[in-house]
Amino acid sequence: MRFLIAATLFVLSISFLLLGLAQRTIWAPPAVFAVNLVGQESQPFLIIPAEALAMMPGNATISATGSSQVFLAVGKEVDVAAWVDTTSHSVVEGSAGSQSLRVVASPGTDDFISPVGSDLWLSEFSGDSVGEIVVPEGQDLSVLVASDGLGAAPERVRVSWPTDNSTTVSDIFLGVGLGLLVIAIFFNVLALGKMIRNRGPRRKVPKAPQGPRYKPKNRGYDLPKRGRRSASNKIAIAPISIGLVLALSGCQMAEVPQNSPTPTESSTASIVDQIHPALNEQQVARILADIQSVVAEADASGEIAVLETRVDGPALLFREANYLLRSKSPDVLHLPPISTSVVSITIISKTEYWPRSFMVVTQDGDDLPQTLVIEQLSPRDPYKLIYNMALLPGVEFPDVAAATEGAIPVDVDSQFLKVSPIVLAPTYGDLIDNGPSSEFFSQFDLSTDKFYEQISQTQKDQTDNLENATTQFSHALGEFNVVSLTTSDSGAIVALMMVDTWEIKPTDRNSAVTVSGDELLLLGIEGSTRGVSTRYGNMLLFYVPLASSDQKVRLLGATQSLLSIEVL
């Protein structure tokens, strides 16, 4: 009976082992699930949205093959859609239920441009004929497929996902099979032991001197018919079983996914949209490096056209004025270079609209830390340096959100702040002109404001030293592109440009206003009997607290430059 049980268990174990091996070999599914896209040849741009890329679980791999250049870019879905906008393109639509994708044309305008090098892309690939890019799962990313932005997109596009490589089922089969085999061997050993015990000792019975020969009756002993050899034949099944298992295990192949691809289940719970920072830290580092390189090249050559590719607004005006002065005299110093060696603070706007901006505080060696304000006006524009200010000595930078969290842009006319950003320049100008008698004096913390001390004192000295002339000072917002981002305490970091205009007129006909230094280089003459008007630009960085806060407005950084001078 035990031999019968052992044989049955052995057959079952072999069956389970074979099933487990089949799950890993001949019944294993393909390593990837792939869908080929067709129909996008008529449009220059093909968008594969996040919904289509999420049709299957895992990181999606996009492969494209064309007759010319192949370009692939990965970006946030809102960014890819904004970059393409109304330009004619194709969109991939997916269905998780049918596990299929189709290409739908979306006719539009013909404002085609090359997508290569856009600051919006998280990663991109550009090459000839063949390209491939991987899209991380679960980050709401889209893919833009194109050639050079003018011709049709690549003819053949393939989207693939890795299939589930779980070996749970085959592991269960193999485990059960091995377990049954061990039990079968155990029953074999028990049966063999019983057989040996039931045979008893083998000795001859002596013959009686007379009478018939004694014949012992069969007492039910399970004795072998042909001695010991028959026993060895009965237990031969055990080594044969072990040998077969070893042979089968030697034939096992590398693990192959066994489960058929299953579509991702749609969630029935409502999902609240969350706005992420406009950039990640890798994009910020890439943009900063490019700006630093462009500014260094432009500073060395004096070429404004080179500068304009990455610099705009007040930062461009300051360098244009410096290049002009340097062209008139070799003694004029270069403006400080853009430093990105050590970034201590990064503030990234948290928005899906444009313009977008971010601020960084950098420092190079023993130089004063710089605050760089960089902005993108539209999806297809590059990020450009708008402001760069040196931090004032002794200032304490307010707490701001981490780069991964982002900061909300503040309206320039916000009434929730101590001073609205749009009126901050004339308000601060009134403080410079009137000092403690200004109606805004109590709203500003001047304990570390060296810029205020210097400018207000210079104006006072200028007025006191002129005997036969009148002076007039004015301060106004010089650039309406004011950048404001929130701080951790719901205040704001505000970057703006204030323009100071100094008009000096002689009161005596025989008197004249004379100029020197950089003013002389720009004016070209030593002075004028009618007087002169000089414009100075100030890039300023403020911290503005909430209107309900007991804190005061503080100037964090400032950089001044001569912009122009003319005869009245």
Order of alpha helices (4+ residues) and beta strands (2+ residues): alpha-beta-beta-alpha-beta-alpha-beta-beta-beta-beta-beta-alpha-alpha-alpha-alpha-alpha-alpha-beta-beta-beta-beta-alpha-beta-alpha-beta-beta-beta-alpha-beta-beta-beta
